[in-house]
Structures are given as C-alpha cells and as structure tokens.
C-alpha cells in the first residue's frame, strides 16, 4: 500500500505523520485531510506527489511529499 493510499484509507480521520522536511530535519505532525473550514479561496498549486493536510496543533494547512514520509500513525512506511 502506498502512502497516498494509506492516507485515503483513513477516511478523513486524524492521523500522525513523521516526515523529513526540505531542510533535512524530521517533523512529527498530527493532522487531517479534507478540512475546508479555514480555506480562503484560491487555487491549489501543489503537484500530485504532495499531500495537503490541516495541522491540528498549528491550526494551519501544511503539506509534505509522499516520498519523504517515514511513519504514519507510528507504523513505518
């Protein structure tokens, strides 16, 4: 199962994801897909290899690359 399929199988539930940021540091984030409450309009400008999520702790939208994911819900990918 790919990272994208695993995220889609969660059905919009909260999940944790650990990934490597562009600067090389590791980040752990509690997030959710499908949140539209805080959208302000505009167009999506990210590619198909990037997942946009809503970070629960920062209350902002964030994104990460599928190929940088290390763990989803404490399970190695």
PyMOL Python script that loads the backbone (N, CA, C, O; Angstrom):
from pymol import cmd

cmd.read_pdbstr("""\
ATOM      1  N   UNK A   1       0.850  -1.175   0.000  1.00  0.00           N
ATOM      2  CA  UNK A   1       0.000   0.000   0.000  1.00  0.00           C
ATOM      3  C   UNK A   1       0.898   1.241   0.000  1.00  0.00           C
ATOM      4  O   UNK A   1       1.824   1.338   0.805  1.00  0.00           O
ATOM      5  N   UNK A   2       0.627   2.172  -0.888  1.00  0.00           N
ATOM      6  CA  UNK A   2       1.419   3.396  -0.966  1.00  0.00           C
ATOM      7  C   UNK A   2       0.993   4.369   0.139  1.00  0.00           C
ATOM      8  O   UNK A   2      -0.040   4.183   0.782  1.00  0.00           O
ATOM      9  N   UNK A   3       1.793   5.391   0.344  1.00  0.00           N
ATOM     10  CA  UNK A   3       1.489   6.406   1.354  1.00  0.00           C
ATOM     11  C   UNK A   3       0.167   7.088   1.018  1.00  0.00           C
ATOM     12  O   UNK A   3      -0.661   7.303   1.903  1.00  0.00           O
ATOM     13  N   UNK A   4      -0.034   7.422  -0.228  1.00  0.00           N
ATOM     14  CA  UNK A   4      -1.269   8.092  -0.648  1.00  0.00           C
ATOM     15  C   UNK A   4      -2.484   7.206  -0.372  1.00  0.00           C
ATOM     16  O   UNK A   4      -3.502   7.690   0.124  1.00  0.00           O
ATOM     17  N   UNK A   5      -2.387   5.935  -0.684  1.00  0.00           N
ATOM     18  CA  UNK A   5      -3.496   5.008  -0.437  1.00  0.00           C
ATOM     19  C   UNK A   5      -3.767   4.854   1.052  1.00  0.00           C
ATOM     20  O   UNK A   5      -4.923   4.779   1.471  1.00  0.00           O
ATOM     21  N   UNK A   6      -2.714   4.806   1.849  1.00  0.00           N
ATOM     22  CA  UNK A   6      -2.873   4.675   3.296  1.00  0.00           C
ATOM     23  C   UNK A   6      -3.605   5.880   3.873  1.00  0.00           C
ATOM     24  O   UNK A   6      -4.489   5.724   4.715  1.00  0.00           O
ATOM     25  N   UNK A   7      -3.241   7.084   3.423  1.00  0.00           N
ATOM     26  CA  UNK A   7      -3.904   8.295   3.908  1.00  0.00           C
ATOM     27  C   UNK A   7      -5.371   8.310   3.472  1.00  0.00           C
ATOM     28  O   UNK A   7      -6.247   8.676   4.256  1.00  0.00           O
ATOM     29  N   UNK A   8      -5.637   7.917   2.238  1.00  0.00           N
ATOM     30  CA  UNK A   8      -7.010   7.877   1.750  1.00  0.00           C
ATOM     31  C   UNK A   8      -7.847   6.846   2.500  1.00  0.00           C
ATOM     32  O   UNK A   8      -9.046   7.050   2.696  1.00  0.00           O
ATOM     33  N   UNK A   9      -7.232   5.741   2.924  1.00  0.00           N
ATOM     34  CA  UNK A   9      -7.969   4.696   3.631  1.00  0.00           C
ATOM     35  C   UNK A   9      -8.400   5.128   5.030  1.00  0.00           C
ATOM     36  O   UNK A   9      -9.277   4.505   5.628  1.00  0.00           O
ATOM     37  N   UNK A  10      -7.788   6.192   5.555  1.00  0.00           N
ATOM     38  CA  UNK A  10      -8.161   6.692   6.876  1.00  0.00           C
ATOM     39  C   UNK A  10      -9.507   7.406   6.855  1.00  0.00           C
ATOM     40  O   UNK A  10     -10.106   7.613   7.910  1.00  0.00           O
ATOM     41  N   UNK A  11      -9.978   7.776   5.708  1.00  0.00           N
ATOM     42  CA  UNK A  11     -11.308   8.368   5.568  1.00  0.00           C
ATOM     43  C   UNK A  11     -11.503   9.691   6.262  1.00  0.00           C
ATOM     44  O   UNK A  11     -12.592   9.959   6.769  1.00  0.00           O
ATOM     45  N   UNK A  12     -10.479  10.535   6.303  1.00  0.00           N
ATOM     46  CA  UNK A  12     -10.626  11.855   6.905  1.00  0.00           C
ATOM     47  C   UNK A  12     -10.421  11.883   8.407  1.00  0.00           C
ATOM     48  O   UNK A  12     -10.657  12.913   9.038  1.00  0.00           O
ATOM     49  N   UNK A  13      -9.987  10.774   8.997  1.00  0.00           N
ATOM     50  CA  UNK A  13      -9.727  10.741  10.435  1.00  0.00           C
ATOM     51  C   UNK A  13      -8.387  11.398  10.740  1.00  0.00           C
ATOM     52  O   UNK A  13      -7.544  11.561   9.858  1.00  0.00           O
ATOM     53  N   UNK A  14      -8.206  11.773  12.008  1.00  0.00           N
ATOM     54  CA  UNK A  14      -6.931  12.329  12.446  1.00  0.00           C
ATOM     55  C   UNK A  14      -5.852  11.266  12.346  1.00  0.00           C
ATOM     56  O   UNK A  14      -6.104  10.088  12.594  1.00  0.00           O
ATOM     57  N   UNK A  15      -4.640  11.691  11.979  1.00  0.00           N
ATOM     58  CA  UNK A  15      -3.519  10.776  11.942  1.00  0.00           C
ATOM     59  C   UNK A  15      -2.228  11.539  12.205  1.00  0.00           C
ATOM     60  O   UNK A  15      -2.154  12.753  12.019  1.00  0.00           O
ATOM     61  N   UNK A  16      -1.221  10.803  12.638  1.00  0.00           N
ATOM     62  CA  UNK A  16       0.092  11.411  12.824  1.00  0.00           C
ATOM     63  C   UNK A  16       0.973  10.985  11.661  1.00  0.00           C
ATOM     64  O   UNK A  16       0.880   9.864  11.163  1.00  0.00           O
ATOM     65  N   UNK A  17       1.819  11.897  11.248  1.00  0.00           N
ATOM     66  CA  UNK A  17       2.748  11.605  10.158  1.00  0.00           C
ATOM     67  C   UNK A  17       4.115  12.148  10.542  1.00  0.00           C
ATOM     68  O   UNK A  17       4.238  13.276  11.018  1.00  0.00           O
ATOM     69  N   UNK A  18       5.135  11.334  10.330  1.00  0.00           N
ATOM     70  CA  UNK A  18       6.508  11.761  10.534  1.00  0.00           C
ATOM     71  C   UNK A  18       7.182  11.777   9.176  1.00  0.00           C
ATOM     72  O   UNK A  18       7.129  10.799   8.430  1.00  0.00           O
ATOM     73  N   UNK A  19       7.819  12.899   8.863  1.00  0.00           N
ATOM     74  CA  UNK A  19       8.438  13.044   7.549  1.00  0.00           C
ATOM     75  C   UNK A  19       9.686  13.909   7.641  1.00  0.00           C
ATOM     76  O   UNK A  19       9.928  14.576   8.647  1.00  0.00           O
ATOM     77  N   UNK A  20      10.463  13.884   6.585  1.00  0.00           N
ATOM     78  CA  UNK A  20      11.677  14.686   6.515  1.00  0.00           C
ATOM     79  C   UNK A  20      11.369  15.954   5.732  1.00  0.00           C
ATOM     80  O   UNK A  20      10.922  15.900   4.587  1.00  0.00           O
ATOM     81  N   UNK A  21      11.614  17.100   6.368  1.00  0.00           N
ATOM     82  CA  UNK A  21      11.358  18.381   5.728  1.00  0.00           C
ATOM     83  C   UNK A  21      12.440  18.671   4.689  1.00  0.00           C
ATOM     84  O   UNK A  21      13.459  17.983   4.632  1.00  0.00           O
ATOM     85  N   UNK A  22      12.209  19.681   3.882  1.00  0.00           N
ATOM     86  CA  UNK A  22      13.178  20.058   2.844  1.00  0.00           C
ATOM     87  C   UNK A  22      14.541  20.410   3.398  1.00  0.00           C
ATOM     88  O   UNK A  22      15.557  20.177   2.744  1.00  0.00           O
ATOM     89  N   UNK A  23      14.576  20.977   4.612  1.00  0.00           N
ATOM     90  CA  UNK A  23      15.861  21.360   5.208  1.00  0.00           C
ATOM     91  C   UNK A  23      16.588  20.182   5.858  1.00  0.00           C
ATOM     92  O   UNK A  23      17.677  20.351   6.406  1.00  0.00           O
ATOM     93  N   UNK A  24      15.991  18.989   5.798  1.00  0.00           N
ATOM     94  CA  UNK A  24      16.634  17.784   6.311  1.00  0.00           C
ATOM     95  C   UNK A  24      16.233  17.398   7.724  1.00  0.00           C
ATOM     96  O   UNK A  24      16.622  16.330   8.197  1.00  0.00           O
ATOM     97  N   UNK A  25      15.468  18.234   8.412  1.00  0.00           N
ATOM     98  CA  UNK A  25      15.020  17.907   9.763  1.00  0.00           C
ATOM     99  C   UNK A  25      13.773  17.036   9.698  1.00  0.00           C
ATOM    100  O   UNK A  25      13.057  17.018   8.697  1.00  0.00           O
ATOM    101  N   UNK A  26      13.532  16.320  10.781  1.00  0.00           N
ATOM    102  CA  UNK A  26      12.369  15.443  10.867  1.00  0.00           C
ATOM    103  C   UNK A  26      11.250  16.175  11.591  1.00  0.00           C
ATOM    104  O   UNK A  26      11.498  16.923  12.537  1.00  0.00           O
ATOM    105  N   UNK A  27      10.023  15.960  11.146  1.00  0.00           N
ATOM    106  CA  UNK A  27       8.870  16.609  11.774  1.00  0.00           C
ATOM    107  C   UNK A  27       7.788  15.584  12.033  1.00  0.00           C
ATOM    108  O   UNK A  27       7.518  14.730  11.189  1.00  0.00           O
ATOM    109  N   UNK A  28       7.164  15.667  13.203  1.00  0.00           N
ATOM    110  CA  UNK A  28       6.016  14.846  13.558  1.00  0.00           C
ATOM    111  C   UNK A  28       4.813  15.768  13.640  1.00  0.00           C
ATOM    112  O   UNK A  28       4.857  16.789  14.326  1.00  0.00           O
ATOM    113  N   UNK A  29       3.742  15.416  12.947  1.00  0.00           N
ATOM    114  CA  UNK A  29       2.582  16.307  12.855  1.00  0.00           C
ATOM    115  C   UNK A  29       1.297  15.509  13.050  1.00  0.00           C
ATOM    116  O   UNK A  29       1.145  14.422  12.492  1.00  0.00           O
ATOM    117  N   UNK A  30       0.376  16.047  13.840  1.00  0.00           N
ATOM    118  CA  UNK A  30      -0.962  15.499  13.970  1.00  0.00           C
ATOM    119  C   UNK A  30      -1.838  16.274  13.003  1.00  0.00           C
ATOM    120  O   UNK A  30      -1.930  17.498  13.091  1.00  0.00           O
ATOM    121  N   UNK A  31      -2.476  15.576  12.089  1.00  0.00           N
ATOM    122  CA  UNK A  31      -3.172  16.281  11.022  1.00  0.00           C
ATOM    123  C   UNK A  31      -4.405  15.520  10.550  1.00  0.00           C
ATOM    124  O   UNK A  31      -4.743  14.450  11.056  1.00  0.00           O
ATOM    125  N   UNK A  32      -5.058  16.115   9.565  1.00  0.00           N
ATOM    126  CA  UNK A  32      -6.275  15.550   8.988  1.00  0.00           C
ATOM    127  C   UNK A  32      -6.413  16.069   7.561  1.00  0.00           C
ATOM    128  O   UNK A  32      -6.044  17.207   7.274  1.00  0.00           O
ATOM    129  N   UNK A  33      -6.938  15.247   6.678  1.00  0.00           N
ATOM    130  CA  UNK A  33      -7.219  15.690   5.309  1.00  0.00           C
ATOM    131  C   UNK A  33      -8.698  16.048   5.205  1.00  0.00           C
ATOM    132  O   UNK A  33      -9.517  15.591   6.003  1.00  0.00           O
ATOM    133  N   UNK A  34      -9.023  16.858   4.226  1.00  0.00           N
ATOM    134  CA  UNK A  34     -10.413  17.187   3.962  1.00  0.00           C
ATOM    135  C   UNK A  34     -10.985  18.335   4.772  1.00  0.00           C
ATOM    136  O   UNK A  34     -12.192  18.573   4.715  1.00  0.00           O
ATOM    137  N   UNK A  35     -10.171  19.051   5.518  1.00  0.00           N
ATOM    138  CA  UNK A  35     -10.656  20.191   6.306  1.00  0.00           C
ATOM    139  C   UNK A  35     -10.822  21.379   5.363  1.00  0.00           C
ATOM    140  O   UNK A  35      -9.878  21.767   4.676  1.00  0.00           O
ATOM    141  N   UNK A  36     -12.013  21.950   5.332  1.00  0.00           N
ATOM    142  CA  UNK A  36     -12.279  23.080   4.442  1.00  0.00           C
ATOM    143  C   UNK A  36     -12.717  24.334   5.197  1.00  0.00           C
ATOM    144  O   UNK A  36     -12.944  25.371   4.575  1.00  0.00           O
ATOM    145  N   UNK A  37     -12.837  24.263   6.497  1.00  0.00           N
ATOM    146  CA  UNK A  37     -13.345  25.380   7.288  1.00  0.00           C
ATOM    147  C   UNK A  37     -12.495  26.638   7.156  1.00  0.00           C
ATOM    148  O   UNK A  37     -13.031  27.746   7.155  1.00  0.00           O
ATOM    149  N   UNK A  38     -11.183  26.483   7.044  1.00  0.00           N
ATOM    150  CA  UNK A  38     -10.288  27.639   7.063  1.00  0.00           C
ATOM    151  C   UNK A  38      -9.804  28.055   5.673  1.00  0.00           C
ATOM    152  O   UNK A  38      -8.885  28.866   5.562  1.00  0.00           O
ATOM    153  N   UNK A  39     -10.398  27.520   4.630  1.00  0.00           N
ATOM    154  CA  UNK A  39      -9.998  27.889   3.277  1.00  0.00           C
ATOM    155  C   UNK A  39     -10.398  29.325   2.980  1.00  0.00           C
ATOM    156  O   UNK A  39     -11.449  29.788   3.421  1.00  0.00           O
ATOM    157  N   UNK A  40      -9.556  30.024   2.232  1.00  0.00           N
ATOM    158  CA  UNK A  40      -9.842  31.411   1.877  1.00  0.00           C
ATOM    159  C   UNK A  40      -9.983  31.591   0.375  1.00  0.00           C
ATOM    160  O   UNK A  40     -10.018  32.722  -0.110  1.00  0.00           O
ATOM    161  N   UNK A  41     -10.064  30.510  -0.355  1.00  0.00           N
ATOM    162  CA  UNK A  41     -10.177  30.608  -1.803  1.00  0.00           C
ATOM    163  C   UNK A  41      -8.834  30.430  -2.468  1.00  0.00           C
ATOM    164  O   UNK A  41      -7.836  30.143  -1.809  1.00  0.00           O
ATOM    165  N   UNK A  42      -8.813  30.599  -3.756  1.00  0.00           N
ATOM    166  CA  UNK A  42      -7.569  30.425  -4.482  1.00  0.00           C
ATOM    167  C   UNK A  42      -7.498  29.065  -5.138  1.00  0.00           C
ATOM    168  O   UNK A  42      -8.436  28.271  -5.064  1.00  0.00           O
ATOM    169  N   UNK A  43      -6.371  28.806  -5.781  1.00  0.00           N
ATOM    170  CA  UNK A  43      -6.193  27.552  -6.484  1.00  0.00           C
ATOM    171  C   UNK A  43      -5.126  26.720  -5.813  1.00  0.00           C
ATOM    172  O   UNK A  43      -4.220  27.249  -5.171  1.00  0.00           O
ATOM    173  N   UNK A  44      -5.240  25.422  -5.964  1.00  0.00           N
ATOM    174  CA  UNK A  44      -4.236  24.513  -5.436  1.00  0.00           C
ATOM    175  C   UNK A  44      -3.018  24.560  -6.360  1.00  0.00           C
ATOM    176  O   UNK A  44      -3.134  24.364  -7.570  1.00  0.00           O
ATOM    177  N   UNK A  45      -1.867  24.820  -5.779  1.00  0.00           N
ATOM    178  CA  UNK A  45      -0.664  24.988  -6.603  1.00  0.00           C
ATOM    179  C   UNK A  45       0.368  23.903  -6.346  1.00  0.00           C
ATOM    180  O   UNK A  45       1.535  24.077  -6.700  1.00  0.00           O
ATOM    181  N   UNK A  46      -0.025  22.786  -5.742  1.00  0.00           N
ATOM    182  CA  UNK A  46       0.926  21.713  -5.464  1.00  0.00           C
ATOM    183  C   UNK A  46       0.719  20.578  -6.460  1.00  0.00           C
ATOM    184  O   UNK A  46      -0.342  20.460  -7.073  1.00  0.00           O
ATOM    185  N   UNK A  47       1.736  19.754  -6.613  1.00  0.00           N
ATOM    186  CA  UNK A  47       1.680  18.656  -7.569  1.00  0.00           C
ATOM    187  C   UNK A  47       1.005  17.417  -7.011  1.00  0.00           C
ATOM    188  O   UNK A  47       0.509  17.416  -5.884  1.00  0.00           O
ATOM    189  N   UNK A  48       0.993  16.368  -7.810  1.00  0.00           N
ATOM    190  CA  UNK A  48       0.352  15.119  -7.422  1.00  0.00           C
ATOM    191  C   UNK A  48       1.164  14.316  -6.420  1.00  0.00           C
ATOM    192  O   UNK A  48       0.638  13.379  -5.820  1.00  0.00           O
ATOM    193  N   UNK A  49       2.419  14.654  -6.224  1.00  0.00           N
ATOM    194  CA  UNK A  49       3.264  13.924  -5.286  1.00  0.00           C
ATOM    195  C   UNK A  49       3.314  14.586  -3.911  1.00  0.00           C
ATOM    196  O   UNK A  49       4.156  14.240  -3.082  1.00  0.00           O
ATOM    197  N   UNK A  50       2.409  15.544  -3.669  1.00  0.00           N
ATOM    198  CA  UNK A  50       2.367  16.289  -2.413  1.00  0.00           C
ATOM    199  C   UNK A  50       0.977  16.174  -1.794  1.00  0.00           C
ATOM    200  O   UNK A  50      -0.035  16.276  -2.488  1.00  0.00           O
ATOM    201  N   UNK A  51       0.942  15.958  -0.479  1.00  0.00           N
ATOM    202  CA  UNK A  51      -0.322  15.868   0.250  1.00  0.00           C
ATOM    203  C   UNK A  51      -0.519  17.128   1.079  1.00  0.00           C
ATOM    204  O   UNK A  51       0.373  17.518   1.833  1.00  0.00           O
ATOM    205  N   UNK A  52      -1.666  17.763   0.950  1.00  0.00           N
ATOM    206  CA  UNK A  52      -2.010  18.927   1.758  1.00  0.00           C
ATOM    207  C   UNK A  52      -2.885  18.436   2.909  1.00  0.00           C
ATOM    208  O   UNK A  52      -3.856  17.709   2.703  1.00  0.00           O
ATOM    209  N   UNK A  53      -2.522  18.848   4.124  1.00  0.00           N
ATOM    210  CA  UNK A  53      -3.254  18.445   5.323  1.00  0.00           C
ATOM    211  C   UNK A  53      -3.480  19.662   6.208  1.00  0.00           C
ATOM    212  O   UNK A  53      -2.888  20.720   5.996  1.00  0.00           O
ATOM    213  N   UNK A  54      -4.343  19.495   7.202  1.00  0.00           N
ATOM    214  CA  UNK A  54      -4.560  20.555   8.181  1.00  0.00           C
ATOM    215  C   UNK A  54      -3.884  20.142   9.475  1.00  0.00           C
ATOM    216  O   UNK A  54      -4.259  19.138  10.080  1.00  0.00           O
ATOM    217  N   UNK A  55      -2.881  20.914   9.909  1.00  0.00           N
ATOM    218  CA  UNK A  55      -2.130  20.644  11.132  1.00  0.00           C
ATOM    219  C   UNK A  55      -2.978  21.087  12.322  1.00  0.00           C
ATOM    220  O   UNK A  55      -3.318  22.264  12.442  1.00  0.00           O
ATOM    221  N   UNK A  56      -3.315  20.152  13.195  1.00  0.00           N
ATOM    222  CA  UNK A  56      -4.210  20.420  14.314  1.00  0.00           C
ATOM    223  C   UNK A  56      -3.557  21.345  15.348  1.00  0.00           C
ATOM    224  O   UNK A  56      -4.231  22.213  15.903  1.00  0.00           O
ATOM    225  N   UNK A  57      -2.276  21.175  15.611  1.00  0.00           N
ATOM    226  CA  UNK A  57      -1.606  21.989  16.629  1.00  0.00           C
ATOM    227  C   UNK A  57      -1.368  23.423  16.167  1.00  0.00           C
ATOM    228  O   UNK A  57      -1.506  24.352  16.962  1.00  0.00           O
ATOM    229  N   UNK A  58      -1.019  23.618  14.914  1.00  0.00           N
ATOM    230  CA  UNK A  58      -0.760  24.961  14.400  1.00  0.00           C
ATOM    231  C   UNK A  58      -2.005  25.623  13.826  1.00  0.00           C
ATOM    232  O   UNK A  58      -2.007  26.828  13.572  1.00  0.00           O
ATOM    233  N   UNK A  59      -3.069  24.839  13.620  1.00  0.00           N
ATOM    234  CA  UNK A  59      -4.321  25.343  13.038  1.00  0.00           C
ATOM    235  C   UNK A  59      -4.073  26.018  11.692  1.00  0.00           C
ATOM    236  O   UNK A  59      -4.625  27.080  11.403  1.00  0.00           O
ATOM    237  N   UNK A  60      -3.232  25.383  10.875  1.00  0.00           N
ATOM    238  CA  UNK A  60      -2.904  25.884   9.551  1.00  0.00           C
ATOM    239  C   UNK A  60      -2.737  24.704   8.600  1.00  0.00           C
ATOM    240  O   UNK A  60      -2.522  23.567   9.020  1.00  0.00           O
ATOM    241  N   UNK A  61      -2.840  25.006   7.317  1.00  0.00           N
ATOM    242  CA  UNK A  61      -2.610  23.986   6.307  1.00  0.00           C
ATOM    243  C   UNK A  61      -1.114  23.798   6.109  1.00  0.00           C
ATOM    244  O   UNK A  61      -0.348  24.762   6.099  1.00  0.00           O
ATOM    245  N   UNK A  62      -0.715  22.554   5.954  1.00  0.00           N
ATOM    246  CA  UNK A  62       0.676  22.196   5.702  1.00  0.00           C
ATOM    247  C   UNK A  62       0.689  21.156   4.592  1.00  0.00           C
ATOM    248  O   UNK A  62      -0.349  20.600   4.235  1.00  0.00           O
ATOM    249  N   UNK A  63       1.865  20.901   4.056  1.00  0.00           N
ATOM    250  CA  UNK A  63       1.987  19.877   3.019  1.00  0.00           C
ATOM    251  C   UNK A  63       3.290  19.116   3.199  1.00  0.00           C
ATOM    252  O   UNK A  63       4.241  19.609   3.806  1.00  0.00           O
ATOM    253  N   UNK A  64       3.312  17.911   2.660  1.00  0.00           N
ATOM    254  CA  UNK A  64       4.526  17.106   2.681  1.00  0.00           C
ATOM    255  C   UNK A  64       4.547  16.242   1.434  1.00  0.00           C
ATOM    256  O   UNK A  64       3.511  15.964   0.830  1.00  0.00           O
ATOM    257  N   UNK A  65       5.742  15.825   1.063  1.00  0.00           N
ATOM    258  CA  UNK A  65       5.933  14.968  -0.104  1.00  0.00           C
ATOM    259  C   UNK A  65       5.744  13.518   0.312  1.00  0.00           C
ATOM    260  O   UNK A  65       6.193  13.114   1.385  1.00  0.00           O
ATOM    261  N   UNK A  66       5.088  12.740  -0.522  1.00  0.00           N
ATOM    262  CA  UNK A  66       4.861  11.326  -0.212  1.00  0.00           C
ATOM    263  C   UNK A  66       6.168  10.571  -0.028  1.00  0.00           C
ATOM    264  O   UNK A  66       6.262   9.694   0.831  1.00  0.00           O
ATOM    265  N   UNK A  67       7.172  10.903  -0.822  1.00  0.00           N
ATOM    266  CA  UNK A  67       8.430  10.170  -0.740  1.00  0.00           C
ATOM    267  C   UNK A  67       9.274  10.535   0.484  1.00  0.00           C
ATOM    268  O   UNK A  67      10.299   9.899   0.727  1.00  0.00           O
ATOM    269  N   UNK A  68       8.866  11.546   1.261  1.00  0.00           N
ATOM    270  CA  UNK A  68       9.611  11.928   2.458  1.00  0.00           C
ATOM    271  C   UNK A  68       9.011  11.355   3.736  1.00  0.00           C
ATOM    272  O   UNK A  68       9.560  11.561   4.818  1.00  0.00           O
ATOM    273  N   UNK A  69       7.892  10.639   3.629  1.00  0.00           N
ATOM    274  CA  UNK A  69       7.205  10.107   4.805  1.00  0.00           C
ATOM    275  C   UNK A  69       7.986   8.928   5.383  1.00  0.00           C
ATOM    276  O   UNK A  69       8.409   8.024   4.662  1.00  0.00           O
ATOM    277  N   UNK A  70       8.166   8.964   6.707  1.00  0.00           N
ATOM    278  CA  UNK A  70       8.831   7.880   7.419  1.00  0.00           C
ATOM    279  C   UNK A  70       7.803   6.977   8.094  1.00  0.00           C
ATOM    280  O   UNK A  70       7.874   5.753   7.989  1.00  0.00           O
ATOM    281  N   UNK A  71       6.834   7.602   8.799  1.00  0.00           N
ATOM    282  CA  UNK A  71       5.820   6.839   9.529  1.00  0.00           C
ATOM    283  C   UNK A  71       4.455   7.500   9.403  1.00  0.00           C
ATOM    284  O   UNK A  71       4.346   8.722   9.300  1.00  0.00           O
ATOM    285  N   UNK A  72       3.424   6.677   9.415  1.00  0.00           N
ATOM    286  CA  UNK A  72       2.043   7.151   9.530  1.00  0.00           C
ATOM    287  C   UNK A  72       1.434   6.381  10.696  1.00  0.00           C
ATOM    288  O   UNK A  72       1.424   5.150  10.697  1.00  0.00           O
ATOM    289  N   UNK A  73       0.927   7.109  11.685  1.00  0.00           N
ATOM    290  CA  UNK A  73       0.374   6.502  12.903  1.00  0.00           C
ATOM    291  C   UNK A  73       1.336   5.500  13.522  1.00  0.00           C
ATOM    292  O   UNK A  73       0.940   4.393  13.887  1.00  0.00           O
ATOM    293  N   UNK A  74       2.589   5.886  13.639  1.00  0.00           N
ATOM    294  CA  UNK A  74       3.658   5.114  14.268  1.00  0.00           C
ATOM    295  C   UNK A  74       4.003   3.826  13.533  1.00  0.00           C
ATOM    296  O   UNK A  74       4.737   2.993  14.066  1.00  0.00           O
ATOM    297  N   UNK A  75       3.491   3.648  12.324  1.00  0.00           N
ATOM    298  CA  UNK A  75       3.830   2.482  11.502  1.00  0.00           C
ATOM    299  C   UNK A  75       4.785   2.926  10.407  1.00  0.00           C
ATOM    300  O   UNK A  75       4.493   3.863   9.665  1.00  0.00           O
ATOM    301  N   UNK A  76       5.927   2.253  10.306  1.00  0.00           N
ATOM    302  CA  UNK A  76       6.892   2.611   9.260  1.00  0.00           C
ATOM    303  C   UNK A  76       6.296   2.364   7.884  1.00  0.00           C
ATOM    304  O   UNK A  76       5.547   1.413   7.666  1.00  0.00           O
ATOM    305  N   UNK A  77       6.649   3.241   6.977  1.00  0.00           N
ATOM    306  CA  UNK A  77       6.142   3.136   5.605  1.00  0.00           C
ATOM    307  C   UNK A  77       7.206   2.509   4.733  1.00  0.00           C
ATOM    308  O   UNK A  77       6.992   2.324   3.535  1.00  0.00           O
TER     309      UNK A  77
END
""", "prot")
cmd.dss("prot")
cmd.show_as("cartoon", "prot")
cmd.util.cbc("prot")
cmd.orient("prot")
